[in-house]
């Protein structure tokens, strides 16, 4: 997996997106080194696209052996999503500031470039996020602060273009992503730091948690840029087992060839197959579970409440039981968006006394739900609305909004009035609803 191959594969599947990519990169004002072009390529086995950055090099200079180049991994780069293959030559890992005479771009300067560029917020956020993954991995490898990470000048321009182009395409796709097991590769690649083991140290950090394979082909199979894109996109390894309709596919080639293997990445574009009349929506959730037997109920309740307030947390529940040595314990289950899994895990360790937990991904179905609000006797009350199969709606007022409004009889009256009002609006098609309600029933 490499940045240019990812971009080429998506542009092969969606050629109509080439102009937005060119426009975004053109707005970076990177000069001739930032010029990009899309080429049709046939390797004798498949036909696809190549995404090229910078001015064309003379054929005598295009494939310089790694031993005579300061570009990391120039001779032995390879990776795959569905198909495997060597990656492009111009990827250079981030390094700490040095006096080796080569031009550098600091991560801080690159981030400012992205902030100042005429990009949409969606594209900018994705580009910064991908680069942040890359910079954090390089910082860990070299033992420096993230702010001190720099990129070799040529590789920095190349990486900026690849990441911005990828961010444009990711934003346009607005999709859920999965990735097949990634080949680790083997051997060594040459860099400004000398020979590096494959996978490169930054790549290994970025691929933690992903399934990998060894398919017998040597060389670097996933670059740090490619790994950063995978880390940004994929919250699960494989697609969920629900019916999908395959709509498009694309093949993206790298700049080198390897004997016996097509140098390409393939992208498959599918759409979930649902009956048009169904009110069910498919979703993926991360489930985190652990047991607590040494934290006071008062302190635990505070910690769980703090976890509930985090973005991407759908629900936090606890069950009580008796464990080893007859100790009472609380079993905690947290439902979170896959993209927030790591943050939810960190919060679990920070807010509770657990020293270990389990997590897994689950697929689920949910009825369409929304939130409306009405005013009853001067009280603003939120009402959760759910569309049942067949088109019927049910409504339930939020208890928190009437918790301090008199006795039980008054609370029942307020809730009943609010629910009736919202249902009447729904029948008349007048309700103003917010989709994506967080709270009870998200499991």
NUKE-395957 format. One record per residue (C-alpha): x, y, z; chain. Coordinates in nm, 4 decimals, always signed. Each point is the difference from the previous one (the first is absolute). Layout:
+----------+----------+----------+------+
!        u !        v !        w ! unit !
+----------+----------+----------+------+
!        X !        Y !        Z !    A !
...
+----------+----------+----------+------+
***
This chain:
+----------+----------+----------+------+
!        u !        v !        w ! unit !
+----------+----------+----------+------+
!  +0.0000 !  +0.0000 !  +0.0000 !    A !
!  +0.1439 !  +0.3359 !  -0.1059 !    A !
!  -0.1503 !  +0.3448 !  -0.0263 !    A !
!  +0.0363 !  +0.0360 !  -0.3762 !    A !
!  -0.1378 !  -0.3496 !  -0.0648 !    A !
!  -0.3017 !  +0.0674 !  +0.2213 !    A !
!  -0.0689 !  +0.3229 !  -0.1899 !    A !
!  +0.0495 !  -0.1673 !  -0.3380 !    A !
!  -0.2371 !  -0.2854 !  +0.0870 !    A !
!  -0.2776 !  +0.2370 !  +0.1090 !    A !
!  +0.0448 !  +0.2185 !  -0.3074 !    A !
!  -0.0178 !  -0.3129 !  -0.2136 !    A !
!  -0.3341 !  -0.0791 !  +0.1638 !    A !
!  -0.1177 !  +0.3639 !  -0.0036 !    A !
!  +0.1693 !  +0.1808 !  -0.2938 !    A !
!  -0.2473 !  +0.2866 !  +0.0417 !    A !
!  +0.1805 !  +0.0938 !  +0.3233 !    A !
!  +0.3274 !  +0.0883 !  -0.1729 !    A !
!  -0.0809 !  +0.3726 !  -0.0308 !    A !
!  -0.0700 !  +0.0502 !  +0.3743 !    A !
!  +0.3324 !  -0.1686 !  +0.0775 !    A !
!  +0.1898 !  +0.2225 !  -0.2429 !    A !
!  -0.1733 !  +0.3099 !  +0.1357 !    A !
!  +0.0865 !  -0.0849 !  +0.3609 !    A !
!  +0.3661 !  -0.0721 !  -0.0732 !    A !
!  +0.0269 !  +0.3083 !  -0.2209 !    A !
!  -0.1156 !  +0.2129 !  +0.2916 !    A !
!  +0.3011 !  -0.1114 !  +0.2060 !    A !
!  +0.2385 !  +0.2010 !  -0.2236 !    A !
!  +0.2776 !  -0.2585 !  +0.0226 !    A !
!  +0.1537 !  +0.0905 !  -0.3356 !    A !
!  +0.1195 !  -0.2491 !  -0.2631 !    A !
!  +0.0740 !  -0.2654 !  +0.2634 !    A !
!  -0.3699 !  +0.0053 !  +0.0902 !    A !
!  -0.1341 !  -0.0509 !  -0.3513 !    A !
!  -0.2037 !  -0.3191 !  -0.0298 !    A !
!  -0.1243 !  -0.2080 !  -0.2889 !    A !
!  -0.2108 !  -0.3117 !  -0.0454 !    A !
!  +0.1175 !  -0.2586 !  -0.2509 !    A !
!  -0.1603 !  -0.3094 !  -0.1472 !    A !
!  +0.2292 !  -0.2960 !  +0.0626 !    A !
!  +0.0099 !  -0.3608 !  -0.1227 !    A !
!  +0.2471 !  -0.2335 !  +0.1692 !    A !
!  -0.0768 !  -0.2857 !  -0.2374 !    A !
!  -0.2459 !  -0.1572 !  +0.2422 !    A !
!  -0.2332 !  +0.2791 !  +0.1109 !    A !
!  -0.0951 !  +0.3461 !  -0.1182 !    A !
!  -0.0341 !  +0.2780 !  +0.2536 !    A !
!  +0.1306 !  +0.3453 !  +0.0912 !    A !
!  +0.3170 !  +0.1536 !  +0.1355 !    A !
!  +0.0000 !  +0.3209 !  +0.2030 !    A !
!  +0.3242 !  +0.1873 !  -0.0577 !    A !
!  +0.1295 !  +0.3005 !  +0.1942 !    A !
!  +0.2711 !  +0.2383 !  -0.1217 !    A !
!  +0.1584 !  +0.0562 !  -0.3380 !    A !
!  +0.0682 !  -0.3127 !  -0.2094 !    A !
!  +0.3508 !  -0.1282 !  +0.0565 !    A !
!  +0.2268 !  -0.1167 !  -0.2832 !    A !
!  -0.0216 !  -0.3743 !  -0.0421 !    A !
!  +0.3664 !  -0.0314 !  +0.0949 !    A !
!  -0.0743 !  +0.1532 !  +0.3403 !    A !
!  -0.3444 !  -0.1344 !  +0.0840 !    A !
!  +0.1059 !  -0.3260 !  +0.1636 !    A !
!  +0.3094 !  +0.0851 !  +0.2010 !    A !
!  +0.1264 !  -0.2902 !  +0.2148 !    A !
!  -0.0631 !  +0.0513 !  +0.3688 !    A !
!  +0.3687 !  -0.0288 !  +0.0825 !    A !
!  +0.0715 !  +0.3246 !  -0.1888 !    A !
!  -0.3067 !  +0.1927 !  +0.1126 !    A !
!  -0.1084 !  +0.1797 !  +0.3162 !    A !
!  -0.3630 !  -0.0914 !  -0.0656 !    A !
!  -0.1209 !  -0.2601 !  +0.2431 !    A !
!  -0.1102 !  -0.3311 !  -0.1431 !    A !
!  +0.0660 !  +0.0910 !  -0.3650 !    A !
!  +0.0936 !  -0.3505 !  -0.1059 !    A !
!  -0.2250 !  -0.2274 !  +0.1994 !    A !
!  -0.3432 !  +0.1457 !  +0.0693 !    A !
!  -0.3126 !  -0.2140 !  -0.0224 !    A !
!  -0.3471 !  -0.0175 !  +0.1513 !    A !
!  -0.3542 !  -0.1146 !  -0.0625 !    A !
!  -0.3613 !  +0.0335 !  +0.0896 !    A !
!  -0.1616 !  -0.2546 !  -0.2264 !    A !
!  +0.2902 !  -0.0357 !  -0.2407 !    A !
!  +0.3612 !  +0.0283 !  +0.1104 !    A !
!  +0.2846 !  +0.1921 !  -0.1509 !    A !
!  +0.3033 !  +0.2249 !  +0.0465 !    A !
!  -0.0580 !  +0.3615 !  +0.0890 !    A !
!  +0.1246 !  +0.3259 !  -0.1415 !    A !
!  +0.3569 !  +0.1223 !  +0.0237 !    A !
!  -0.0378 !  +0.3468 !  +0.1468 !    A !
!  -0.1169 !  -0.0768 !  +0.3547 !    A !
!  +0.2388 !  +0.1215 !  +0.2681 !    A !
!  -0.0527 !  -0.0575 !  +0.3695 !    A !
!  -0.0178 !  +0.2907 !  +0.2443 !    A !
!  +0.3167 !  +0.0613 !  +0.2008 !    A !
!  +0.1210 !  +0.2220 !  +0.2801 !    A !
!  +0.1623 !  +0.3290 !  -0.0922 !    A !
!  +0.3541 !  -0.0659 !  -0.1185 !    A !
!  +0.2878 !  +0.1731 !  -0.1700 !    A !
!  +0.0532 !  -0.2434 !  -0.2844 !    A !
!  -0.0392 !  +0.2687 !  -0.2657 !    A !
!  -0.3282 !  -0.1242 !  -0.1448 !    A !
!  -0.3037 !  +0.2278 !  -0.0193 !    A !
!  -0.2699 !  -0.0642 !  +0.2567 !    A !
!  -0.3581 !  +0.1021 !  +0.0715 !    A !
!  -0.1120 !  +0.0022 !  +0.3606 !    A !
!  -0.3286 !  -0.1658 !  +0.0905 !    A !
!  -0.1040 !  +0.3294 !  +0.1607 !    A !
!  +0.0571 !  +0.1792 !  -0.3319 !    A !
!  -0.1889 !  -0.2665 !  -0.1933 !    A !
!  -0.2908 !  +0.0261 !  +0.2429 !    A !
!  -0.0053 !  +0.3778 !  -0.0422 !    A !
!  +0.0084 !  -0.0460 !  -0.3779 !    A !
!  -0.3073 !  -0.2224 !  +0.0225 !    A !
!  -0.1754 !  +0.2434 !  +0.2347 !    A !
!  +0.0612 !  +0.2924 !  -0.2375 !    A !
!  -0.0808 !  -0.1887 !  -0.3216 !    A !
!  -0.3353 !  +0.0628 !  -0.1740 !    A !
!  -0.1379 !  -0.3406 !  +0.1000 !    A !
!  -0.3419 !  -0.0861 !  +0.1363 !    A !
!  -0.0163 !  -0.0733 !  +0.3716 !    A !
!  -0.0722 !  -0.3687 !  -0.0694 !    A !
!  +0.3073 !  -0.0374 !  -0.2220 !    A !
!  +0.2247 !  +0.2023 !  +0.2301 !    A !
!  -0.0971 !  -0.1989 !  +0.3097 !    A !
!  +0.0699 !  -0.3306 !  -0.1733 !    A !
!  +0.3340 !  +0.1157 !  -0.1395 !    A !
!  +0.1139 !  +0.1297 !  +0.3392 !    A !
!  -0.1192 !  -0.3204 !  +0.1678 !    A !
!  +0.1905 !  -0.2257 !  -0.2410 !    A !
!  +0.3148 !  +0.2097 !  +0.0305 !    A !
!  -0.0391 !  +0.0035 !  +0.3781 !    A !
!  -0.0031 !  -0.3821 !  +0.0037 !    A !
!  +0.3170 !  +0.0026 !  -0.2095 !    A !
!  +0.1761 !  +0.2643 !  +0.2104 !    A !
!  -0.0892 !  -0.1705 !  +0.3292 !    A !
!  +0.1372 !  -0.3325 !  -0.1252 !    A !
!  +0.3239 !  +0.1609 !  -0.1190 !    A !
!  +0.0338 !  +0.1841 !  +0.3308 !    A !
!  -0.0275 !  -0.3254 !  +0.1932 !    A !
!  +0.2534 !  -0.1684 !  -0.2265 !    A !
!  +0.2602 !  +0.2752 !  +0.0361 !    A !
!  -0.0706 !  +0.0899 !  +0.3611 !    A !
!  -0.0882 !  +0.3633 !  -0.0641 !    A !
!  -0.3032 !  +0.2190 !  +0.0577 !    A !
!  -0.2571 !  +0.0035 !  -0.2786 !    A !
!  +0.0718 !  +0.3704 !  -0.0554 !    A !
!  +0.3634 !  -0.0847 !  -0.0794 !    A !
!  -0.0788 !  -0.2453 !  -0.2799 !    A !
!  +0.1157 !  +0.1107 !  -0.3446 !    A !
!  -0.0283 !  -0.1507 !  -0.3470 !    A !
!  +0.2627 !  +0.0007 !  -0.2731 !    A !
!  -0.0924 !  +0.2713 !  -0.2497 !    A !
!  -0.0695 !  -0.2142 !  -0.3093 !    A !
!  -0.1811 !  -0.2666 !  +0.1977 !    A !
!  -0.1965 !  +0.2631 !  +0.1916 !    A !
!  -0.1459 !  +0.1537 !  -0.3176 !    A !
!  -0.0786 !  -0.3444 !  -0.1351 !    A !
!  -0.1654 !  -0.1053 !  +0.3263 !    A !
!  -0.1972 !  +0.3246 !  +0.0287 !    A !
!  -0.1450 !  -0.0505 !  -0.3478 !    A !
!  -0.0832 !  -0.3652 !  +0.0643 !    A !
!  -0.1685 !  +0.0730 !  +0.3328 !    A !
!  -0.1968 !  +0.3012 !  -0.1247 !    A !
!  -0.1133 !  -0.1936 !  -0.3079 !    A !
!  -0.1006 !  -0.2934 !  +0.2195 !    A !
!  -0.1894 !  +0.2351 !  +0.2322 !    A !
!  -0.1939 !  +0.1498 !  -0.2909 !    A !
!  -0.1035 !  -0.3454 !  -0.1188 !    A !
!  -0.0868 !  -0.1221 !  +0.3495 !    A !
!  -0.2216 !  +0.3041 !  +0.0532 !    A !
!  -0.1709 !  -0.0499 !  -0.3361 !    A !
!  -0.0559 !  -0.3704 !  +0.0647 !    A !
!  -0.1576 !  +0.0600 !  +0.3430 !    A !
!  +0.0222 !  -0.3762 !  +0.0572 !    A !
!  +0.0677 !  -0.2634 !  +0.2627 !    A !
!  +0.3344 !  -0.1727 !  -0.0633 !    A !
!  +0.1508 !  -0.3417 !  +0.0616 !    A !
!  +0.3319 !  -0.1559 !  -0.0965 !    A !
!  +0.1161 !  -0.3551 !  -0.0663 !    A !
!  +0.3050 !  -0.1424 !  +0.1849 !    A !
!  +0.3073 !  +0.1997 !  -0.0968 !    A !
!  +0.3313 !  -0.1591 !  -0.1079 !    A !
!  +0.2878 !  +0.0897 !  +0.2294 !    A !
!  +0.2776 !  -0.0481 !  -0.2536 !    A !
!  +0.3517 !  -0.1005 !  +0.0928 !    A !
!  +0.3605 !  +0.1098 !  -0.0312 !    A !
!  +0.1352 !  +0.3509 !  +0.0393 !    A !
!  -0.0439 !  +0.3374 !  -0.1664 !    A !
!  +0.2466 !  +0.2856 !  -0.0153 !    A !
!  -0.0713 !  +0.3413 !  +0.1496 !    A !
!  +0.1814 !  +0.3113 !  +0.1154 !    A !
!  +0.0542 !  -0.1900 !  +0.3273 !    A !
!  +0.1566 !  -0.2974 !  -0.1765 !    A !
!  -0.1592 !  -0.3435 !  -0.0515 !    A !
!  -0.3381 !  -0.0458 !  +0.1682 !    A !
!  -0.1758 !  -0.3308 !  +0.0691 !    A !
!  -0.3241 !  -0.0755 !  -0.1825 !    A !
!  -0.2597 !  +0.1011 !  +0.0951 !    A !
!  +0.1495 !  +0.3395 !  +0.0748 !    A !
!  -0.0268 !  +0.0869 !  +0.3711 !    A !
!  -0.2612 !  +0.2732 !  -0.0574 !    A !
!  -0.2050 !  -0.2356 !  -0.2165 !    A !
!  +0.0086 !  -0.2688 !  +0.2679 !    A !
!  -0.1364 !  +0.2449 !  +0.2574 !    A !
!  -0.2772 !  +0.1183 !  -0.2318 !    A !
!  -0.1083 !  -0.3554 !  -0.0836 !    A !
!  -0.0332 !  -0.1149 !  +0.3606 !    A !
!  -0.3325 !  -0.1797 !  +0.0379 !    A !
!  -0.0368 !  -0.0837 !  -0.3702 !    A !
!  +0.0182 !  -0.3553 !  -0.1322 !    A !
!  +0.3101 !  -0.0617 !  -0.2125 !    A !
!  +0.1362 !  -0.2770 !  -0.2223 !    A !
!  +0.3298 !  -0.1131 !  -0.1480 !    A !
!  -0.0513 !  -0.0895 !  -0.3666 !    A !
!  +0.3637 !  -0.0705 !  -0.0869 !    A !
!  +0.0712 !  +0.3132 !  -0.2047 !    A !
!  +0.2915 !  +0.2068 !  +0.1323 !    A !
!  +0.0247 !  +0.3708 !  +0.0518 !    A !
!  -0.2030 !  +0.2666 !  +0.1768 !    A !
!  -0.3681 !  -0.0747 !  -0.0570 !    A !
!  -0.1628 !  +0.2840 !  +0.1937 !    A !
!  +0.1526 !  +0.3471 !  +0.0267 !    A !
!  -0.0512 !  +0.2278 !  +0.3004 !    A !
!  -0.2255 !  +0.2258 !  -0.2085 !    A !
!  -0.2097 !  -0.2960 !  -0.1096 !    A !
!  -0.0169 !  -0.1305 !  +0.3554 !    A !
!  -0.1081 !  +0.3435 !  +0.1264 !    A !
!  -0.2861 !  +0.0034 !  -0.2517 !    A !
!  -0.1079 !  -0.3487 !  +0.1076 !    A !
!  +0.0177 !  +0.1016 !  +0.3663 !    A !
!  -0.2135 !  +0.3075 !  -0.0708 !    A !
!  -0.2607 !  -0.1849 !  -0.2051 !    A !
!  -0.0472 !  -0.3533 !  +0.1207 !    A !
!  -0.1631 !  -0.0723 !  +0.3331 !    A !
!  -0.0428 !  -0.3670 !  -0.0769 !    A !
!  +0.2018 !  -0.2504 !  -0.1996 !    A !
!  -0.2663 !  -0.1467 !  -0.2262 !    A !
!  -0.3404 !  +0.1045 !  -0.1257 !    A !
!  -0.3071 !  -0.1002 !  +0.2058 !    A !
!  -0.2004 !  -0.3038 !  -0.1038 !    A !
!  -0.2998 !  +0.1849 !  -0.1406 !    A !
!  -0.1228 !  -0.0001 !  -0.3612 !    A !
!  +0.1911 !  +0.2445 !  -0.2204 !    A !
!  -0.0264 !  +0.0868 !  -0.3682 !    A !
!  +0.3369 !  +0.0428 !  -0.1720 !    A !
!  -0.0218 !  +0.3223 !  -0.2001 !    A !
!  +0.3542 !  +0.0900 !  -0.1092 !    A !
!  +0.3603 !  -0.1087 !  +0.0257 !    A !
!  +0.3302 !  +0.1684 !  -0.0674 !    A !
!  +0.3647 !  -0.0972 !  -0.0360 !    A !
!  +0.2858 !  +0.2293 !  +0.0965 !    A !
!  +0.3563 !  -0.0757 !  -0.1089 !    A !
!  +0.3269 !  +0.1000 !  +0.1607 !    A !
!  +0.3086 !  +0.1175 !  -0.1888 !    A !
!  +0.2006 !  -0.3231 !  +0.0207 !    A !
!  -0.0417 !  -0.3623 !  -0.0958 !    A !
!  +0.0744 !  -0.3234 !  +0.1810 !    A !
!  +0.0436 !  -0.3389 !  -0.1612 !    A !
!  -0.3097 !  -0.2157 !  +0.0232 !    A !
!  -0.2202 !  +0.2634 !  +0.1602 !    A !
!  -0.2164 !  +0.2803 !  -0.1390 !    A !
!  +0.1022 !  +0.3251 !  +0.1627 !    A !
!  -0.3506 !  +0.1175 !  +0.0853 !    A !
!  -0.2618 !  +0.0646 !  +0.2644 !    A !
!  -0.3660 !  -0.0747 !  -0.0690 !    A !
!  -0.2957 !  +0.1880 !  +0.1423 !    A !
!  -0.3470 !  -0.1564 !  +0.0069 !    A !
!  -0.2958 !  +0.2358 !  +0.0349 !    A !
!  -0.3222 !  -0.1522 !  +0.1323 !    A !
!  -0.3327 !  +0.1228 !  +0.1253 !    A !
!  -0.2040 !  -0.1646 !  +0.2730 !    A !
!  -0.3049 !  -0.1756 !  -0.1413 !    A !
!  -0.3084 !  +0.0968 !  +0.1972 !    A !
!  -0.3659 !  -0.0120 !  -0.0875 !    A !
!  -0.1158 !  +0.3492 !  -0.0929 !    A !
!  -0.2896 !  -0.0204 !  +0.2445 !    A !
!  +0.2102 !  -0.1159 !  +0.2948 !    A !
!  +0.0435 !  +0.2295 !  +0.2992 !    A !
!  +0.3018 !  -0.2034 !  +0.1151 !    A !
!  +0.3503 !  +0.1375 !  -0.0283 !    A !
!  +0.3206 !  -0.2020 !  +0.0266 !    A !
!  +0.2808 !  +0.1170 !  +0.2235 !    A !
!  +0.3247 !  -0.1126 !  +0.1551 !    A !
!  +0.0717 !  +0.0359 !  +0.3711 !    A !
!  +0.2987 !  -0.0659 !  +0.2223 !    A !
!  -0.0806 !  -0.1885 !  +0.3220 !    A !
!  +0.2333 !  +0.0442 !  +0.2992 !    A !
!  -0.0447 !  -0.2183 !  +0.3094 !    A !
!  +0.1766 !  -0.0336 !  +0.3340 !    A !
!  -0.0693 !  -0.0870 !  +0.3644 !    A !
!  +0.0510 !  +0.2189 !  +0.3084 !    A !
!  +0.0151 !  -0.1367 !  +0.3571 !    A !
!  +0.2261 !  +0.2515 !  +0.1756 !    A !
!  -0.1519 !  +0.3412 !  -0.0718 !    A !
!  -0.2639 !  +0.1620 !  +0.2173 !    A !
!  -0.3461 !  +0.0309 !  -0.1580 !    A !
!  +0.0060 !  +0.3769 !  +0.0468 !    A !
!  +0.3335 !  +0.0434 !  -0.1766 !    A !
!  -0.0901 !  -0.2500 !  -0.2732 !    A !
!  -0.3244 !  +0.1824 !  -0.0772 !    A !
!  +0.1922 !  +0.3255 !  -0.0442 !    A !
!  +0.2507 !  -0.1673 !  -0.2321 !    A !
!  -0.2701 !  -0.1628 !  -0.2120 !    A !
!  -0.1887 !  +0.3287 !  -0.0243 !    A !
!  +0.3160 !  +0.1650 !  -0.1325 !    A !
!  +0.0388 !  -0.2750 !  -0.2593 !    A !
!  -0.3637 !  +0.0473 !  -0.1058 !    A !
!  +0.0668 !  +0.3637 !  -0.0843 !    A !
!  +0.2739 !  -0.0823 !  -0.2529 !    A !
!  -0.0715 !  +0.0476 !  -0.3674 !    A !
!  -0.0747 !  -0.3288 !  -0.1754 !    A !
!  -0.1165 !  -0.1842 !  +0.3139 !    A !
!  -0.3453 !  -0.1469 !  -0.0638 !    A !
!  -0.0650 !  -0.1648 !  +0.3343 !    A !
!  +0.1639 !  -0.1050 !  +0.3266 !    A !
!  -0.1720 !  -0.2679 !  +0.2085 !    A !
!  +0.0967 !  -0.2102 !  +0.3012 !    A !
!  -0.1153 !  -0.3351 !  +0.1333 !    A !
!  +0.0691 !  -0.1386 !  +0.3461 !    A !
!  +0.1136 !  -0.3476 !  +0.0957 !    A !
!  +0.2151 !  -0.2059 !  +0.2323 !    A !
!  +0.3476 !  -0.1028 !  -0.1097 !    A !
!  +0.3062 !  -0.1705 !  +0.1446 !    A !
!  +0.0323 !  -0.0186 !  +0.3780 !    A !
!  -0.3664 !  +0.0937 !  +0.0246 !    A !
!  +0.0693 !  +0.3614 !  -0.0918 !    A !
!  -0.2733 !  +0.2161 !  -0.1465 !    A !
!  +0.0978 !  +0.1595 !  -0.3279 !    A !
!  -0.1418 !  +0.2306 !  -0.2646 !    A !
!  +0.0183 !  -0.1139 !  -0.3612 !    A !
!  +0.0357 !  +0.3057 !  -0.2230 !    A !
!  -0.1016 !  +0.0070 !  -0.3658 !    A !
!  +0.0698 !  +0.3021 !  -0.2195 !    A !
!  -0.1379 !  +0.0470 !  -0.3510 !    A !
!  +0.2058 !  +0.2389 !  -0.2113 !    A !
!  +0.0432 !  +0.1073 !  -0.3584 !    A !
!  +0.2937 !  -0.1941 !  -0.1497 !    A !
!  +0.1840 !  +0.3238 !  -0.0763 !    A !
!  -0.0050 !  +0.0829 !  +0.3728 !    A !
!  +0.1138 !  -0.3432 !  +0.1212 !    A !
!  +0.3502 !  +0.1031 !  +0.1090 !    A !
!  -0.1276 !  +0.3064 !  +0.1821 !    A !
!  -0.2664 !  -0.2074 !  +0.1770 !    A !
!  +0.2636 !  -0.2534 !  +0.1080 !    A !
!  +0.2238 !  +0.2754 !  +0.1355 !    A !
!  -0.2953 !  +0.1475 !  +0.1909 !    A !
!  -0.0858 !  -0.3417 !  +0.1462 !    A !
!  +0.3480 !  -0.0330 !  +0.1484 !    A !
!  +0.0039 !  +0.3623 !  +0.1155 !    A !
!  -0.3427 !  +0.0048 !  +0.1676 !    A !
!  -0.0133 !  -0.3477 !  +0.1563 !    A !
!  +0.2333 !  -0.2344 !  +0.1865 !    A !
!  -0.0050 !  -0.2699 !  -0.2672 !    A !
!  +0.3406 !  -0.1302 !  -0.1069 !    A !
!  -0.1281 !  -0.1822 !  -0.3073 !    A !
!  -0.2943 !  -0.0060 !  -0.2369 !    A !
!  -0.1405 !  -0.1769 !  -0.3048 !    A !
!  -0.1349 !  +0.1557 !  -0.3168 !    A !
!  -0.1477 !  -0.1157 !  -0.3278 !    A !
!  -0.1984 !  +0.1329 !  -0.2939 !    A !
!  -0.3641 !  -0.0865 !  -0.0550 !    A !
!  -0.2431 !  +0.0627 !  -0.2828 !    A !
!  -0.3487 !  +0.1153 !  +0.0838 !    A !
!  -0.3320 !  +0.1213 !  -0.1318 !    A !
!  -0.1888 !  +0.2949 !  +0.1392 !    A !
!  -0.3358 !  +0.1582 !  -0.0620 !    A !
!  -0.0014 !  +0.3560 !  -0.1244 !    A !
!  -0.0112 !  +0.2326 !  +0.2952 !    A !
!  +0.0050 !  +0.3750 !  +0.0518 !    A !
!  -0.0484 !  +0.2707 !  +0.2613 !    A !
!  -0.2680 !  +0.2692 !  +0.0024 !    A !
!  -0.0778 !  +0.2501 !  +0.2730 !    A !
!  -0.3203 !  +0.1713 !  +0.1110 !    A !
!  -0.1010 !  +0.2515 !  +0.2651 !    A !
!  -0.2622 !  -0.1115 !  +0.2532 !    A !
!  -0.1135 !  +0.2387 !  +0.2739 !    A !
!  +0.3185 !  +0.1996 !  -0.0441 !    A !
!  +0.2260 !  -0.3069 !  +0.0148 !    A !
!  +0.2200 !  -0.0967 !  -0.2970 !    A !
!  -0.0181 !  -0.3793 !  -0.0346 !    A !
!  +0.1985 !  -0.2159 !  -0.2418 !    A !
!  -0.1771 !  -0.2966 !  -0.1564 !    A !
!  +0.1697 !  -0.3010 !  -0.1591 !    A !
!  -0.1880 !  -0.1199 !  -0.3089 !    A !
!  +0.0424 !  -0.3447 !  -0.1549 !    A !
!  -0.1306 !  -0.1133 !  -0.3375 !    A !
!  -0.1311 !  -0.3556 !  +0.0275 !    A !
!  -0.0228 !  -0.2492 !  -0.2880 !    A !
!  -0.3002 !  +0.0914 !  -0.2089 !    A !
!  +0.0453 !  +0.3726 !  +0.0499 !    A !
!  -0.1569 !  +0.0406 !  +0.3446 !    A !
!  +0.1675 !  +0.2361 !  +0.2470 !    A !
!  +0.0372 !  -0.0269 !  +0.3759 !    A !
!  +0.1121 !  +0.2784 !  +0.2318 !    A !
!  +0.1566 !  +0.0114 !  +0.3444 !    A !
!  +0.0667 !  +0.3196 !  +0.1937 !    A !
!  +0.3360 !  +0.0375 !  +0.1720 !    A !
!  -0.0450 !  -0.0590 !  +0.3728 !    A !
!  +0.2862 !  +0.2363 !  +0.0836 !    A !
!  -0.1981 !  +0.2939 !  -0.1384 !    A !
!  -0.2876 !  -0.0541 !  +0.2468 !    A !
!  +0.1983 !  -0.1389 !  +0.2932 !    A !
!  -0.0430 !  +0.3148 !  +0.2096 !    A !
!  -0.3515 !  +0.0927 !  -0.1081 !    A !
!  -0.2271 !  -0.0963 !  +0.2872 !    A !
!  -0.1161 !  -0.3444 !  +0.1085 !    A !
!  -0.0430 !  -0.3169 !  -0.2050 !    A !
!  -0.3494 !  +0.0968 !  -0.1141 !    A !
!  +0.1259 !  +0.3285 !  -0.1462 !    A !
!  +0.2985 !  -0.1693 !  -0.1620 !    A !
!  -0.2271 !  -0.2543 !  -0.1688 !    A !
!  -0.2277 !  +0.2770 !  -0.1259 !    A !
!  +0.2870 !  +0.2064 !  -0.1408 !    A !
!  +0.1551 !  -0.2979 !  -0.1745 !    A !
!  -0.3312 !  -0.1195 !  -0.1412 !    A !
!  -0.0800 !  +0.3464 !  -0.1337 !    A !
!  +0.3436 !  +0.0357 !  -0.1577 !    A !
!  -0.0177 !  -0.3435 !  -0.1638 !    A !
!  -0.3496 !  +0.0611 !  -0.1380 !    A !
!  +0.1062 !  +0.3362 !  -0.1417 !    A !
!  +0.3014 !  -0.1455 !  -0.1795 !    A !
!  -0.1978 !  -0.2938 !  -0.1418 !    A !
!  -0.2572 !  +0.2442 !  -0.1345 !    A !
!  +0.2781 !  +0.1960 !  -0.1665 !    A !
!  +0.1423 !  -0.3156 !  -0.1550 !    A !
!  -0.3358 !  -0.0968 !  -0.1429 !    A !
!  -0.0299 !  +0.3489 !  -0.1474 !    A !
!  +0.3593 !  -0.0092 !  -0.1263 !    A !
!  +0.0926 !  +0.3080 !  +0.2022 !    A !
!  +0.2498 !  -0.1375 !  +0.2532 !    A !
!  +0.3506 !  +0.1430 !  +0.0016 !    A !
!  +0.2284 !  -0.2861 !  +0.0939 !    A !
!  +0.3699 !  -0.0499 !  +0.0672 !    A !
!  +0.1308 !  -0.3349 !  -0.1268 !    A !
!  +0.2598 !  -0.2182 !  +0.1688 !    A !
!  -0.1250 !  -0.0005 !  +0.3557 !    A !
!  +0.2472 !  -0.1193 !  +0.2632 !    A !
!  -0.1253 !  -0.1821 !  +0.3066 !    A !
!  -0.2056 !  -0.2926 !  +0.1112 !    A !
!  -0.0854 !  -0.2621 !  -0.2562 !    A !
!  +0.3200 !  +0.0414 !  -0.2007 !    A !
!  +0.0914 !  -0.3636 !  +0.0489 !    A !
+----------+----------+----------+------+
***
